Amino acid sequence: MASMKGHILIAMPHMTDPYFGRSLVFICEHDEEGAMGVIINKSFEDESVKEIFPTLIINDEAINEVISPMYFGGPVSLERGFLLHSPDYLTDETLQVTQEFSLTSNSAIIEDIKEGDGPQRFKMMLGYAGWGEGQLEREIENGDWLFQEVTPDFIFGGNESEKWLSATHSFGIEIAPSSSGLA
């Protein structure tokens, strides 16, 4: 299978896992050893995420005054922040995913954003999603995920609560209101 780097995974309606149900995952790395991505549509302000993490309190004022909302990026390394951003910001630690997207995971980017020297567009996630060798391919073959190309406007703009439905509709999948599951 070709690399899905720079694409989004769209969780299929039958996925009811509390982490991945109704998720959109931006794939940052994908090769023969596995894949890494960040969920881009689950804010820590959403009720479904609050149900998963009822005791998680994110009250670092230095971050909250600059970046809000913060997103649940996935269940791996939840204590670590990842900023998916436009490619107009670059450090030695920045991963250029595509010509339109970069990923940085260091505290300096927070200060740079605060000072007006950071990327123009960004989202901050805590944690990430990871798959071992062949695992993601098997999940796609099982019908758990669809994947497609994505634009910066889709990632950084729009109504978060409608993104999953919008992505499923792009494949012609109509979700009945009674089967909407997690928000």
C-alpha positions as CSV (number, residue, x, y, z in Angstrom):
1,M,0.0,0.0,0.0
2,A,1.2,3.5,-0.8
3,S,2.1,5.8,2.0
4,M,-0.9,7.6,3.6
5,K,1.3,10.4,4.9
6,G,-0.5,13.7,4.6
7,H,-3.9,12.1,4.3
8,I,-6.7,11.7,6.9
9,L,-8.2,8.5,8.1
10,I,-11.9,8.6,8.6
11,A,-13.3,6.3,11.2
12,M,-16.2,4.2,9.9
13,P,-19.5,4.4,11.7
14,H,-19.2,0.9,13.2
15,M,-16.1,2.0,15.2
16,T,-17.3,2.6,18.7
17,D,-14.0,2.7,20.5
18,P,-14.0,5.7,22.8
19,Y,-10.7,7.0,21.4
20,F,-11.3,6.5,17.7
21,G,-15.1,6.5,17.2
22,R,-16.0,9.3,14.8
23,S,-12.4,10.3,14.6
24,L,-10.4,12.0,11.8
25,V,-6.7,11.1,12.1
26,F,-4.1,13.1,10.1
27,I,-1.3,10.7,9.2
28,C,2.2,12.3,9.9
29,E,4.3,9.2,9.2
30,H,3.6,6.0,7.4
31,D,6.1,3.4,6.1
32,E,6.7,-0.3,6.3
33,E,7.5,-0.1,10.1
34,G,4.1,1.5,11.0
35,A,2.2,4.7,11.1
36,M,1.8,7.8,13.4
37,G,-1.0,10.3,13.3
38,V,-2.9,12.8,15.3
39,I,-6.7,13.0,15.8
40,I,-7.7,16.5,14.6
41,N,-11.4,16.7,15.5
42,K,-11.7,15.9,19.3
43,S,-11.3,19.0,21.5
44,F,-10.8,18.5,25.2
45,E,-13.9,20.8,25.5
46,D,-16.1,18.1,23.8
47,E,-18.4,16.1,26.1
48,S,-17.3,12.8,24.5
49,V,-13.7,13.5,25.3
50,K,-14.5,14.7,28.8
51,E,-16.2,11.3,29.4
52,I,-13.0,9.5,28.4
53,F,-10.8,11.8,30.6
54,P,-13.0,12.9,33.5
55,T,-10.1,13.8,35.7
56,L,-7.7,15.4,33.1
57,I,-7.3,19.1,33.9
58,I,-5.4,21.2,31.4
59,N,-4.8,24.4,33.2
60,D,-1.3,25.5,32.1
61,E,-2.0,29.2,31.7
62,A,1.0,29.7,29.5
63,I,-0.4,27.4,27.0
64,N,-4.1,28.1,27.4
65,E,-3.7,31.8,26.8
66,V,-2.1,31.1,23.4
67,I,-3.7,27.9,22.3
68,S,-7.4,27.1,22.7
69,P,-9.0,24.7,22.2
70,M,-6.5,21.9,22.8
71,Y,-7.2,18.5,21.1
72,F,-7.0,14.9,22.1
73,G,-4.4,13.6,19.5
74,G,-4.5,10.0,20.5
75,P,-4.0,7.6,23.4
76,V,-0.1,7.3,23.1
77,S,2.1,9.7,25.1
78,L,-0.9,11.8,26.3
79,E,1.5,13.9,28.4
80,R,3.3,15.1,25.2
81,G,2.1,18.0,23.0
82,F,2.2,18.0,19.2
83,L,1.4,21.0,17.1
84,L,0.2,20.4,13.6
85,H,0.8,23.6,11.7
86,S,1.3,25.4,8.4
87,P,4.8,25.1,6.9
88,D,5.8,28.7,7.6
89,Y,7.4,27.7,10.9
90,L,10.5,25.5,11.0
91,T,13.0,24.3,13.6
92,D,15.5,21.5,13.7
93,E,12.8,19.4,15.4
94,T,10.0,20.2,12.9
95,L,8.8,17.3,10.8
96,Q,7.7,18.5,7.4
97,V,4.9,16.1,6.6
98,T,3.9,17.6,3.2
99,Q,4.4,21.0,1.5
100,E,1.2,22.1,3.4
101,F,1.6,20.6,6.8
102,S,4.4,20.4,9.5
103,L,4.5,18.9,12.9
104,T,6.5,20.3,15.9
105,S,6.7,18.9,19.4
106,N,8.7,21.2,21.5
107,S,7.9,24.0,24.0
108,A,9.7,26.7,22.1
109,I,6.9,26.8,19.5
110,I,4.4,27.9,22.3
111,E,6.6,30.9,23.1
112,D,7.1,31.7,19.4
113,I,3.3,31.7,18.8
114,K,2.9,33.9,21.9
115,E,5.5,36.3,20.5
116,G,4.0,36.3,17.0
117,D,6.8,34.3,15.5
118,G,5.0,31.0,15.3
119,P,3.1,29.4,12.4
120,Q,0.1,31.2,11.0
121,R,-2.2,28.2,11.4
122,F,-2.0,25.5,14.0
123,K,-3.7,23.0,16.2
124,M,-2.3,21.5,19.4
125,M,-2.9,17.9,20.3
126,L,-1.9,16.0,23.4
127,G,-0.9,12.5,22.5
128,Y,-0.9,10.7,19.2
129,A,-2.2,7.5,17.5
130,G,0.3,4.9,16.5
131,W,0.2,1.6,14.6
132,G,2.8,-1.1,14.3
133,E,4.0,-2.8,11.2
134,G,1.0,-3.7,9.0
135,Q,-1.5,-2.9,11.7
136,L,-3.1,0.1,10.0
137,E,-3.2,-1.7,6.6
138,R,-5.2,-4.6,8.3
139,E,-7.6,-2.1,9.9
140,I,-8.2,-0.5,6.5
141,E,-8.7,-4.0,4.9
142,N,-11.2,-4.8,7.7
143,G,-13.2,-1.7,6.8
144,D,-12.5,0.3,9.9
145,W,-11.0,3.3,8.1
146,L,-11.3,5.2,4.8
147,F,-8.6,7.6,3.8
148,Q,-8.5,10.6,1.6
149,E,-6.4,13.7,0.8
150,V,-7.0,16.8,2.9
151,T,-6.6,20.5,2.7
152,P,-5.3,23.0,5.3
153,D,-8.7,24.7,5.3
154,F,-10.4,21.5,6.3
155,I,-7.8,20.8,9.1
156,F,-7.5,24.3,10.5
157,G,-10.9,25.8,9.7
158,G,-14.6,24.9,10.0
159,N,-16.8,23.5,12.7
160,E,-15.1,20.7,14.5
161,S,-18.3,19.0,15.4
162,E,-19.3,18.7,11.7
163,K,-15.9,17.5,10.3
164,W,-16.4,13.8,10.7
165,L,-19.9,14.0,9.1
166,S,-18.5,16.1,6.3
167,A,-15.7,13.6,5.6
168,T,-18.1,10.6,5.6
169,H,-20.5,12.5,3.3
170,S,-17.6,13.1,0.9
171,F,-17.6,9.3,0.3
172,G,-21.4,9.2,0.0
173,I,-21.9,7.7,3.4
174,E,-25.1,9.1,5.0
175,I,-25.4,8.7,8.7
176,A,-28.9,8.6,10.2
177,P,-29.4,10.8,13.2
178,S,-30.1,7.8,15.4
179,S,-26.7,6.3,14.6
180,S,-24.6,9.3,15.3
181,G,-22.9,7.8,18.3
182,L,-20.3,9.9,20.0
183,A,-20.0,13.5,19.1
